[in-house]
Amino acid sequence: MDLTQLTKLMPDIFKTVKIDVEKTLGRHRAGLSLGLAEMGMFGGGFIGGMHIHPGTDIIMNKSPLKIILSSQPYEIVWAYTYHILLHEYIHSLRFYYPDGKKVNLLIEENCRLATLKVIREKFKEADHPVIVLAEKGIGAFIPNLKITYIPPDVRPGGLHIDYVPGFDKESQTYFS
């Protein structure tokens, strides 16, 4: 599988993410866009994706996607994509209300916990790749990831972003 093939699968993976979040957190948002950008990798670490509040874009980093696509089986590629889309989608919701308490999902730790809650609700096997990614990170599958890569198209004017067409087909409401 290559990046072009994966981008064609991303809208369906995202649809699954939205269903899983609605079931677990009782929240929903429509009208998001997905962009892919070379954000690089530094000292073996990287940003997998981001959502900048209050916008409607989720941006995924192409750099680790390319490595994962070239070195991992489909199940890991799917799990990584699901995990990043889930985490950034949860950020985009801003709040949820477990037990009547308002939880701010813009705070990274709260988002991580909500992401793990959705994942554990959906995937029951402790060794499922999505659970392993959420608990241990991509290093569980690529343990010697010691790469420093600064993409050539990162420039002072910003990132070049390639948008995935037909990503979030739903547009009735933004929040519910």
C-alpha positions as CSV (number, residue, x, y, z in Angstrom):
1,M,0.0,0.0,0.0
2,D,1.2,3.5,-0.7
3,L,0.1,7.0,0.5
4,T,-2.3,7.5,-2.5
5,Q,-4.1,4.2,-1.7
6,L,-4.2,5.1,2.0
7,T,-5.8,8.5,1.4
8,K,-8.6,6.8,-0.5
9,L,-9.3,4.7,2.7
10,M,-9.1,7.6,5.1
11,P,-12.7,8.8,4.7
12,D,-14.0,5.4,5.7
13,I,-11.5,5.1,8.6
14,F,-12.7,8.5,9.8
15,K,-16.4,7.5,9.5
16,T,-15.6,4.6,11.9
17,V,-13.8,7.0,14.2
18,K,-16.9,9.2,14.3
19,I,-19.2,6.3,15.0
20,D,-16.9,5.0,17.8
21,V,-16.7,8.5,19.5
22,E,-20.5,9.0,19.3
23,K,-21.0,5.6,21.0
24,T,-18.4,6.2,23.7
25,L,-18.4,9.9,24.4
26,G,-21.8,10.9,23.1
27,R,-20.3,13.7,21.0
28,H,-20.3,14.4,17.3
29,R,-18.9,17.0,14.9
30,A,-19.2,17.4,11.1
31,G,-17.6,19.5,8.5
32,L,-13.9,18.7,9.1
33,S,-11.2,18.5,6.4
34,L,-8.1,16.3,6.4
35,G,-4.8,17.6,5.1
36,L,-1.5,15.8,4.8
37,A,1.8,17.7,5.2
38,E,5.5,17.0,5.6
39,M,6.1,18.0,9.1
40,G,9.3,16.0,9.5
41,M,10.7,13.9,12.3
42,F,13.2,15.1,14.9
43,G,15.4,12.9,17.0
44,G,13.2,9.9,16.6
45,G,10.1,11.8,17.6
46,F,7.4,13.5,15.6
47,I,4.0,15.0,15.6
48,G,1.5,12.5,14.1
49,G,-1.2,15.0,13.6
50,M,-2.8,18.2,14.8
51,H,-6.0,20.1,15.1
52,I,-5.8,23.8,15.7
53,H,-8.8,25.1,17.6
54,P,-11.2,26.5,16.5
55,G,-10.6,25.4,13.0
56,T,-12.0,22.6,10.9
57,D,-8.7,21.1,9.7
58,I,-7.0,17.9,10.9
59,I,-3.5,17.7,9.6
60,M,-1.5,14.5,9.5
61,N,2.2,14.3,9.2
62,K,3.3,12.5,6.0
63,S,6.8,11.7,7.2
64,P,5.9,9.0,9.7
65,L,3.0,7.8,7.4
66,K,5.6,7.1,4.7
67,I,7.8,5.1,7.1
68,I,4.9,3.1,8.5
69,L,3.5,2.4,5.0
70,S,6.9,1.2,3.8
71,S,7.7,-1.0,6.8
72,Q,4.5,-2.2,8.4
73,P,1.6,-4.5,7.4
74,Y,-1.8,-3.1,6.6
75,E,-3.1,-3.8,10.2
76,I,-0.5,-1.4,11.7
77,V,-1.1,1.2,9.0
78,W,-4.8,1.1,9.6
79,A,-4.3,1.2,13.4
80,Y,-2.0,4.1,13.2
81,T,-4.3,6.1,10.9
82,Y,-7.3,5.3,13.1
83,H,-5.4,6.4,16.2
84,I,-4.2,9.7,14.8
85,L,-7.6,10.5,13.3
86,L,-9.4,9.6,16.5
87,H,-7.1,11.7,18.7
88,E,-7.3,14.8,16.5
89,Y,-11.1,14.4,16.1
90,I,-11.5,14.2,19.9
91,H,-9.5,17.4,20.1
92,S,-11.9,19.1,17.7
93,L,-14.9,18.3,19.9
94,R,-13.4,20.7,22.6
95,F,-15.5,19.3,25.5
96,Y,-17.4,16.2,26.6
97,Y,-19.4,15.5,29.8
98,P,-18.7,12.3,31.6
99,D,-20.7,11.9,34.8
100,G,-22.0,15.5,34.3
101,K,-18.5,17.0,34.5
102,K,-17.2,19.2,31.7
103,V,-13.8,17.9,30.4
104,N,-11.7,20.2,28.2
105,L,-10.4,18.1,25.3
106,L,-8.1,20.8,24.1
107,I,-5.8,19.8,27.0
108,E,-3.5,17.1,25.7
109,E,-3.8,14.8,28.7
110,N,-7.6,14.9,28.7
111,C,-7.6,14.1,25.0
112,R,-5.2,11.2,25.5
113,L,-7.5,9.8,28.2
114,A,-10.6,10.2,26.1
115,T,-8.8,8.6,23.1
116,L,-7.8,5.6,25.2
117,K,-11.4,5.4,26.6
118,V,-12.8,5.1,23.0
119,I,-10.1,2.6,22.0
120,R,-10.7,0.4,25.0
121,E,-14.4,0.5,24.5
122,K,-14.1,-0.6,20.8
123,F,-11.1,-2.9,20.8
124,K,-11.2,-5.6,23.6
125,E,-8.0,-7.5,22.9
126,A,-5.1,-6.1,24.9
127,D,-2.7,-6.8,22.0
128,H,-4.8,-5.1,19.4
129,P,-2.6,-2.7,17.4
130,V,-4.7,0.3,18.1
131,I,-4.5,-0.4,21.9
132,V,-0.7,-1.0,21.6
133,L,-0.3,2.3,19.7
134,A,-2.4,4.3,22.3
135,E,-0.5,2.8,25.2
136,K,3.1,2.5,23.9
137,G,3.3,4.6,20.8
138,I,4.6,3.7,17.3
139,G,7.9,2.6,18.9
140,A,6.2,-0.7,19.9
141,F,6.2,-1.5,16.2
142,I,9.3,0.4,15.0
143,P,11.6,0.2,18.0
144,N,14.7,1.7,16.4
145,L,13.1,4.9,15.0
146,K,16.1,7.2,15.3
147,I,15.6,9.6,12.3
148,T,16.1,13.3,12.0
149,Y,14.4,14.5,8.9
150,I,13.5,18.0,8.1
151,P,11.3,18.1,4.9
152,P,12.5,20.3,2.1
153,D,9.1,22.0,1.7
154,V,8.9,23.4,5.3
155,R,9.4,27.0,4.7
156,P,8.9,30.3,6.6
157,G,5.5,30.8,4.8
158,G,4.1,27.6,6.3
159,L,3.5,24.0,5.3
160,H,2.3,22.8,2.0
161,I,-0.9,20.8,2.8
162,D,-2.5,18.3,0.5
163,Y,-6.2,17.9,1.3
164,V,-8.0,14.5,1.1
165,P,-11.1,14.9,-1.0
166,G,-14.4,13.7,0.4
167,F,-13.0,13.3,3.8
168,D,-15.9,14.2,6.1
169,K,-19.0,13.9,3.8
170,E,-21.3,14.8,6.6
171,S,-22.2,18.5,6.9
172,Q,-25.5,18.9,8.6
173,T,-24.2,20.3,11.9
174,Y,-20.8,21.1,13.4
175,F,-21.5,20.1,17.0
176,S,-24.3,18.1,18.7
